[in-house]
Each structure stands twice: as C-alpha cells, then as structure tokens.
C-alpha cells in the first residue's frame, strides 16, 4: 500500500525525524503519484519515510520528507525510490481556488509541476 502525503498547517509543523537524506529525482507518475528518488546511509535496519506538505500559497505546496533511520549504524550508500499518493492534495479545498491548472511541489531545492486537470 502506498503512503499518502500528509497535509499539515504551516503554523503547526510537527517535530520530525530528520536523518540525512539526499534527493536525486522527483517525478509525477500516473497523474497522482509522486516518485522521489533518495540516497541515504544505512544497510542494516529498515528505514521509514513520511511525506508532509503545507500550502505556502495557493500556487505552491512545500514538502518535508521525514526520514527515520531507525538507529541504523551502517554507512553503505542506499538508493531507494519512494512513491507517495497525492490525492489528499488534489482533494483539498484550497486546490479548488487555484487559477492555473497546476501546483508547484517544492522539496528542498527541487520543484515540479503537479497538473490538476
């Protein structure tokens, strides 16, 4: 089962696990799925990821990728493609107010257009 992006209020960003993670790609797949290619150190334990988003304005959704390394002491460079369901974004009332047919998704220094039509 694919995890959904978790929409949060900009004024109430929760405390998140922020173990090191590198982002090497972002792509929209099958209209409502966001693929994020990541790099991280590990190899001995399972790592956990959650994607949070908050509206900066009615044209941009800032994303925060939580990475919980689960205390993994290993240092191998791991690569993984994460897939998140964007339907909570599409179904949000704020999206109905967007004049353009797309929303900018921003994660760290990467941006991608998410078409709403």
ZIZI-V621015 format. One record per residue. N is the residue number from 1. RES is the residue in one letter. SS is DSSP state (alpha for helix, beta for strand, coil for the rest). D_FIRST is the distance of its C-alpha to the first C-alpha in Angstrom with 2 decimals. Layout:
BEGIN
N_RES_SS_D_FIRST, N_RES_SS_D_FIRST
END
This chain:
BEGIN
1_X_coil_0.00, 2_X_coil_3.78, 3_X_beta_6.58, 4_X_beta_9.45, 5_X_coil_12.97, 6_X_beta_15.04, 7_X_beta_18.43, 8_X_coil_21.40, 9_X_coil_25.16, 10_X_alpha_27.12, 11_X_alpha_29.66, 12_X_alpha_27.30, 13_X_coil_25.16, 14_X_coil_23.87, 15_X_coil_24.90, 16_X_coil_22.20, 17_X_coil_21.98, 18_X_beta_23.30, 19_X_coil_23.64, 20_X_coil_24.80, 21_X_coil_22.53, 22_X_beta_23.70, 23_X_beta_22.15, 24_X_beta_23.20, 25_X_beta_21.49, 26_X_beta_19.67, 27_X_beta_18.86, 28_X_beta_17.55, 29_X_beta_15.56, 30_X_coil_15.42, 31_X_coil_17.10, 32_X_coil_14.48, 33_X_beta_12.39, 34_X_beta_14.09, 35_X_beta_14.27, 36_X_beta_16.14, 37_X_beta_17.98, 38_X_beta_19.08, 39_X_beta_21.78, 40_X_beta_22.43, 41_X_beta_24.57, 42_X_beta_23.26, 43_X_coil_22.69, 44_X_coil_23.26, 45_X_coil_20.40, 46_X_coil_16.68, 47_X_coil_16.32, 48_X_beta_14.08, 49_X_beta_13.56, 50_X_beta_13.31, 51_X_beta_14.64, 52_X_beta_17.32, 53_X_beta_19.55, 54_X_beta_22.93, 55_X_beta_25.29, 56_X_beta_28.39, 57_X_beta_30.00, 58_X_coil_29.12, 59_X_coil_28.72, 60_X_beta_26.64, 61_X_beta_23.44, 62_X_beta_23.69, 63_X_beta_20.58, 64_X_beta_20.45, 65_X_beta_18.09, 66_X_beta_18.10, 67_X_beta_18.35, 68_X_beta_18.91, 69_X_coil_20.50, 70_X_coil_20.62, 71_X_coil_24.35, 72_X_coil_24.00, 73_X_coil_27.67, 74_X_coil_27.22, 75_X_coil_28.21, 76_X_beta_26.75, 77_X_beta_25.39, 78_X_beta_21.69, 79_X_beta_19.95, 80_X_beta_16.27, 81_X_beta_14.42, 82_X_beta_11.84, 83_X_beta_9.90, 84_X_beta_9.79, 85_X_beta_9.82, 86_X_coil_13.56, 87_X_alpha_13.95, 88_X_alpha_15.25, 89_X_alpha_17.92, 90_X_alpha_18.89, 91_X_coil_19.24, 92_X_coil_21.29, 93_X_alpha_24.99, 94_X_alpha_26.24, 95_X_alpha_24.84, 96_X_alpha_27.10, 97_X_alpha_30.08, 98_X_coil_29.44, 99_X_coil_32.38, 100_X_coil_31.00, 101_X_coil_28.13, 102_X_beta_26.03, 103_X_beta_24.89, 104_X_beta_25.29, 105_X_beta_22.36, 106_X_beta_23.98, 107_X_beta_22.60, 108_X_coil_25.48, 109_X_coil_27.90, 110_X_beta_25.63, 111_X_beta_25.40, 112_X_beta_23.76, 113_X_beta_24.35, 114_X_beta_21.62, 115_X_beta_23.25, 116_X_coil_22.95, 117_X_coil_24.72
END
